[in-house]
């Protein structure tokens, strides 16, 4: 009869535990995503629909920086992956999450322990005399996960560990992109410094010519002062660019985890190749973005925690076993006659807790809503970043063409003004104005070109890796 009652109780507990199922994710609350980005394939963009795509943050992102064809950039990124402190911190957090996962999995396994001790005191019914009892033994216990609480907790810890791994990938991509963008900015600073210093040299030639003409009485002192002003002002700009380059070099040293005092990047005005962006990039590539994958796993972990909180309402079954020896004489502890053992099964069912479990379920449900909101926001932000990068590259390409025409025209105007000034056909103001215009247009062209390179790396960051890597 007792056995039948125990089996009936156990069966009822299992049926109740089957009700502890986490609620499904409401996909209607997720943002609609098109099949492709509008900036790469406008004709294919129709009605947006949400498609559930599993996280792909484990997919290779490719060595996208190799497309720039710059050996120095390749070396800097390799060094950053070894010495960057943000990467080291992210790796440590991943190791911590994996340790918590092992701890959660350990709760699902039988527990075995050994004990030994001594107790002294009086025994009821045997008079006031004190006695010492020595004991030694083993104890084993195992909680049968009939409600799924332990498995849900393990699943949540596993998803947390996967989320940390995705964030490590995100940090790695962020460091690579930061190194690339900082290095490319430094190379364009070298280009701009050379341009400004070449302009200073041209101004000095004009100053020497103006000094000779002033000494000959052909021009007034005002003309000489104007050229001297232009030389000094342009030299000041060159010095500010020197400071800018030093700051970029120091920023690179921090990204590589190396002291700025001993870090040096040789000056080079050669520019890396600008990679071509293919058309028709699929929006499914966002599934490999580490932050998007981390947000999705965080959503799944929150869903699992709702199941853990719900399981607190249902019975728990714990099996325990003890065995060992006990004797009032230390020499008799391990005699066969001093043996003792017990096997217990404990089925507990909560009845009243003042609303603690209900509050736990409500807290877990609110956490699921928060994770849903975070995932939605992360996905919308990812779509926006990709579209911004793509439209930026398109408009910058058009701007570079127009600015190139402005450079050609201003260069031609400077050459004509210089020739006419030397022949005394135009005033010095005309020549200075032509040189200012050429310098302004050349610097603007460099800035547009630099923005193209920065936007290319920004697209890599937004896509979660190179566009040629599998999605």
C-alpha positions, 0 to 999 in steps of 0.5 A: 500500500505504501509503495502504491501511494508513493508511486501515485504521488511520484506520478502526480509530481511528474504530471505537475512538472510537465506544466513547468514549460517556459512560455514561447517567444512572441515573434510578432513583437520582433522587428520585420526585416527585409531579405536584403539591405535597401542600399544594395538591392533597392529592387528586391526590397518588398514587404518586410517579414521576420524570419527566425535565424539562429545565431551564427556568431560561431561562423568565421568572419574572415580576415577582412583587413587583408583586402586593404593589402597593407602589410603594416595593418596586418601586423598591427591587427595580429599584435592587437589580438595578443595584447589588447586589454579589452580582449583579455577582460572579455576572455576572463569573463567567458572563463567565468561564465563557463565555470558557472555552467560547470557549477550548474551542471554539477547540481544535476549529478549525485553528490558524495561526501565523506565525514568523520567526527566525535561527539561527547555528551549525555545519553537520555536514560543512561544517567548523567555520565558523559560519553564520547561517540566516534563516527566515520562514514559516507553520504550520498544524495541526488535530487531527481529533476522531476520538475525540470528546474535543474535542467532549466538552470543548466540551460540558462547558464549554458546560454549565458556562457554562449552569450559571453563567447559571442561578446568575446567575438564582438570585442575581437571584431571591435578591436580589429576595426578600431585598429584598422580605422586608427591606422588608416586615419594615421595614414591619411594624416601622413598624406595631409601633412605632406600636402600642407608641407608641400604647400609651405614649400610653394609659399616659400618660393613665392616669398623668395620671389616677392622678397626679390621684387620688393628689394627691386622696388616692384612690389610694396611691403604690404605684398611681402607681409601678405606672403609671410603671413600665409607661410606662417599660417600654413606652417602652423597648420602643419604643426597641428597635423604633427600633433594629430599624428602623434595622438593617433600613434599613441591611440594605436599603442593602447589598442595593441596593449603596448606602452606609447613611449616605445611605440612607433609607426613609420611615416608612409604616404602610400595608401592601402587599396579601397576594397570593393563592396559587392551588391545584394548583401543579405540581411541574414548576415546580421545573425553572425553579429556577436552583439545580435547573437548575444542578445538572442541568447540572452532572450533564450536564457531569460525564457529558460529562467521563467521555466526555472521560476515556474518549477519552484511551485512543483514538488522536488524529490531528493534521494539520500543514502548514508553509511558508516560506523559509530562507536563510543570507543575509537578502537571499535569504530571500524568493527562490523558490529558498529556499522550503520546505514540509511536510505531516504527519499524526500518528496517536498511540495510547497504550500505557503511561502508568503508570495515568494514564488509568485514574485519570482515568476513575475520577476522572471517574466519581466526579465523575459520582457526586458530581454525581448526589448533589448533584442529588438533594439539591438536588431534595429540598431544593427540594421540601421548601422549597416544601412548608414554604412552602405548609403555613406559609401554610395554618397562618398563615392559620388562626392569623391568624383565631384571633389576630384574635379574641383581639385583638377580645376583649382590646380590648373588655376594655381598654375595659371596664376603662378605663371601670370604673377611671374610675368607681372600680369596678375596681382599677388592676391590672385596667386595667394587666393588660387593657392588657398583654393587648391590647398582647401580642395586637396585637403577636402578630397583627402577627407572624403577619401578618408571617410570612404575608408572609415565607412568601409571598416564601419560596414565590416563592423556593422555586418559583424565581419567581412562580406566575403565570409559565409553567413 
